[in-house]
């Protein structure tokens, strides 16, 4: 293995639902998905071997096996060796049971957060503010992640009422980045 430490991005909901919160120095196991991306802060380019597999190709690199895609609309690359840019996403859900997990010792943990702003179209959707990504080193993952309190039934100036739980603009902790030392 050329680099025995891999970065795995884990969404906050995975930990809040039922994945064990990782701790620096302890073992952790994740099934990983390769998410093609050029603009994610943890995207990197690596040489992957693409192997046919149903329902989606598998990617192999340095002893790590990742499912390809995960809801991403880009077509999977054909079988063979390819330089691909993206990041690894760790999950306790969604993957086929035969996807081998990646296990290793946690070397570093960081909370990943973004400033989210209201969608200019007037919907309740929030979008990341460009350049607002922040990371903070931690020793143990939280079970619950920080986010602004939702609006709860407060009347708006126009006389409309907001539905309970409407997300607010602000800084949201969206997940963690796990640096996992994997031995081949």
C-alpha positions as CSV (number, residue, x, y, z in Angstrom):
1,X,0.0,0.0,0.0
2,X,1.5,3.3,-1.0
3,X,-0.3,5.5,1.6
4,X,-1.7,3.5,4.5
5,X,-3.8,6.5,5.6
6,X,-7.0,7.2,3.8
7,X,-9.5,10.0,4.4
8,X,-13.1,9.0,4.7
9,X,-15.9,11.6,4.9
10,X,-18.8,10.5,7.0
11,X,-22.1,12.4,6.9
12,X,-23.5,13.6,10.3
13,X,-26.7,11.6,9.9
14,X,-24.7,8.3,9.7
15,X,-23.3,8.9,13.2
16,X,-26.6,10.4,14.6
17,X,-28.5,7.4,13.4
18,X,-26.5,4.4,14.4
19,X,-22.9,4.3,13.3
20,X,-20.5,4.1,16.2
21,X,-18.8,7.5,16.7
22,X,-15.0,7.0,16.0
23,X,-12.3,7.9,18.5
24,X,-8.7,8.8,17.7
25,X,-6.4,5.8,18.5
26,X,-9.2,3.2,18.3
27,X,-10.2,0.8,15.5
28,X,-13.0,1.8,13.1
29,X,-14.7,0.0,10.3
30,X,-16.5,1.6,7.4
31,X,-18.0,0.5,4.0
32,X,-16.8,3.1,1.6
33,X,-18.2,4.7,-1.5
34,X,-16.2,6.6,-4.1
35,X,-18.0,9.9,-4.8
36,X,-16.8,11.6,-8.0
37,X,-16.3,15.3,-7.3
38,X,-14.1,18.1,-8.3
39,X,-15.3,20.7,-5.8
40,X,-15.6,18.8,-2.5
41,X,-12.9,20.0,-0.1
42,X,-11.5,16.4,0.4
43,X,-11.5,15.4,-3.3
44,X,-8.3,14.0,-4.5
45,X,-7.1,12.3,-7.6
46,X,-5.9,8.7,-7.4
47,X,-5.3,5.7,-9.7
48,X,-8.1,3.2,-9.3
49,X,-8.7,-0.2,-10.8
50,X,-12.3,-0.4,-12.0
51,X,-13.8,-4.0,-11.7
52,X,-17.2,-4.9,-13.1
53,X,-19.7,-5.8,-10.4
54,X,-23.5,-5.8,-10.0
55,X,-25.2,-3.5,-9.4
56,X,-22.3,-1.1,-9.7
57,X,-18.6,-1.4,-10.5
58,X,-16.1,-1.7,-7.6
59,X,-13.0,0.4,-7.4
60,X,-9.8,-1.0,-6.0
61,X,-6.7,1.0,-4.7
62,X,-4.1,0.0,-2.2
63,X,-6.2,-2.7,-0.6
64,X,-9.3,-0.5,-0.4
65,X,-12.5,-1.6,-2.2
66,X,-15.1,1.1,-2.8
67,X,-18.5,1.0,-4.4
68,X,-18.8,3.4,-7.3
69,X,-21.5,6.0,-7.5
70,X,-24.0,6.2,-4.6
71,X,-26.7,8.3,-6.2
72,X,-24.2,10.3,-8.3
73,X,-25.5,10.8,-11.8
74,X,-22.1,10.4,-13.6
75,X,-21.7,7.2,-15.5
76,X,-19.3,4.7,-13.9
77,X,-15.9,4.4,-15.7
78,X,-15.4,1.3,-17.8
79,X,-13.3,-1.6,-16.5
80,X,-9.5,-0.9,-16.3
81,X,-7.2,1.6,-14.6
82,X,-8.3,5.2,-14.4
83,X,-7.2,8.4,-12.6
84,X,-10.4,9.5,-10.8
85,X,-11.1,12.6,-8.8
86,X,-13.4,12.4,-5.8
87,X,-13.6,11.4,-2.1
88,X,-14.4,8.4,-0.1
89,X,-17.7,8.5,1.8
90,X,-18.1,6.1,4.8
91,X,-21.4,4.5,5.6
92,X,-23.2,2.1,7.8
93,X,-26.2,2.0,5.4
94,X,-27.1,1.7,1.8
95,X,-24.3,-0.6,0.6
96,X,-24.6,-4.1,-0.7
97,X,-23.8,-6.6,2.0
98,X,-21.0,-8.1,0.0
99,X,-19.0,-4.9,-0.1
100,X,-15.9,-5.6,2.1
101,X,-15.5,-3.1,4.9
102,X,-12.3,-1.1,5.5
103,X,-10.9,-1.4,9.0
104,X,-8.0,0.5,10.5
105,X,-6.9,2.7,13.4
106,X,-8.2,6.3,13.5
107,X,-5.2,8.6,13.3
108,X,-7.1,11.9,13.0
109,X,-10.7,13.2,13.2
110,X,-12.0,16.5,12.1
111,X,-15.5,18.0,12.2
112,X,-16.6,19.3,8.8
113,X,-18.9,22.4,8.8
114,X,-20.4,24.8,6.2
115,X,-22.2,28.1,6.4
116,X,-25.6,27.5,4.8
117,X,-27.7,30.3,3.4
118,X,-31.3,30.5,2.3
119,X,-31.9,29.6,-1.3
120,X,-32.4,32.8,-3.3
121,X,-35.5,31.2,-5.0
122,X,-37.5,31.7,-1.8
123,X,-37.8,28.0,-0.9
124,X,-36.9,26.6,2.5
125,X,-33.8,25.0,1.0
126,X,-30.4,25.9,2.3
127,X,-27.2,25.9,0.1
128,X,-23.5,26.0,1.2
129,X,-21.9,29.4,1.0
130,X,-18.9,29.2,-1.3
131,X,-15.6,29.2,0.6
132,X,-17.3,28.7,4.0
133,X,-16.0,25.1,4.6
134,X,-14.2,24.8,8.0
135,X,-12.6,21.8,9.7
136,X,-11.8,21.4,13.4
137,X,-9.7,18.7,14.9
138,X,-11.3,16.6,17.6
139,X,-10.3,13.5,19.7
140,X,-13.7,11.8,19.5
141,X,-16.7,12.2,17.1
142,X,-19.8,13.8,18.6
143,X,-23.0,11.7,18.6
144,X,-25.0,14.8,17.7
145,X,-23.8,17.6,15.4
146,X,-24.2,21.4,15.9
147,X,-26.8,23.2,13.7
148,X,-28.9,26.3,14.2
149,X,-32.2,25.8,16.0
150,X,-35.1,25.5,13.6
151,X,-37.9,28.1,13.4
152,X,-40.9,26.9,15.3
153,X,-44.3,28.3,14.4
154,X,-43.2,31.9,14.6
155,X,-45.4,34.3,12.6
156,X,-43.6,36.0,9.7
157,X,-44.0,39.8,9.1
158,X,-46.2,39.0,6.1
159,X,-48.7,37.2,8.3
160,X,-47.6,33.7,7.2
161,X,-46.7,31.1,9.7
162,X,-43.6,28.9,9.5
163,X,-43.8,25.2,9.8
164,X,-42.1,23.7,12.9
165,X,-38.6,22.5,12.1
166,X,-37.8,24.8,9.2
167,X,-34.0,25.0,8.9
168,X,-32.3,28.3,9.5
169,X,-29.3,29.8,7.8
170,X,-26.1,29.5,9.8
171,X,-23.2,27.1,10.4
172,X,-24.0,23.4,10.2
173,X,-21.7,20.6,11.2
174,X,-22.3,18.3,8.3
175,X,-20.0,15.4,9.3
176,X,-16.6,14.2,10.1
177,X,-13.4,13.4,8.2
178,X,-11.7,10.2,9.5
179,X,-8.0,9.6,8.7
180,X,-7.9,5.8,8.9
181,X,-4.6,3.9,9.0
182,X,-5.3,0.8,7.0
183,X,-2.8,-2.1,6.9
184,X,-2.8,-4.2,3.7
